[in-house]
Amino acid sequence: MSSELVWFKSSHSGAEGGECVEVGWRKSTHSSGEGGECVEVAETTSAVLVRDSKDKSGPHLTFSSAAWAAFVAYAQAV
């Protein structure tokens, strides 16, 4: 993952800048360049979010921190 974060403001934020949540997305360093197939990951205090970098407004997957750590450990081992 790159260390550069892209901030995404929650759709639950008020129009007048009320309470809001922002999430920093990191794009995979394994991206094959512009238009490549890759994912973005964001870590919150309670979960890890994963989305398709080509569909930023689309759905995302949510994992517990423990489940994400187990997945990354497995992926690195194979």
C-alpha positions, 0 to 999 in steps of 0.5 A: 500500500502507498502511504498517500491517503485520499480523504472521503467525506461521509455521506451522512455529513450535514450540508452545513458542515456538521458532524462528519466522518472522513476516511483515508483511502490508500491505493494498492502499490500493485496497481498496474498504472492508470486504469489498472485493476486495483483496490483501495483500503481504509482503516478506521478505529473499528474496521478495515474497508476495501473498495474497487479503485475504479468505482469510488462511489460504489460499494465497499467491503468491511472487515474486522481488523483481526480478519484483515490481518489474517487475510494479509498474513495468508496472502503474504504467505502464498 
